[in-house]
Amino acid sequence: MTRNYRNKPYWELEKPQEVKTDKIWLSYYPAAGKLQIATYFAKDGQDIKAKVVTLDQEDICLHSEARALILSILKEWQ
């Protein structure tokens, strides 16, 4: 499944589903097929993302080893 954004970046075109824990901020962009995992800090009363890593759905789907590793970790953490 290929998703191409030629104009604006996906984070400007789509409102993500978000969850913040004490340590990380998850932002899921379903139309873009992206999951951002970030640390964050407070500045002037706002949370600011730092050290952002983006997992790409297409890349994970094309590499079965990566998909299997992610699924095994999630199963182990249940």
Secondary structure, DSSP 8 states (H G I E B T S, - for coil): ------SS-HHHHS--EEEE-SS-EEEEETTTTEEEEEEEEEETTEEEEEEEEEEEHHHHHH-HHHHHHHHHHHHHT-
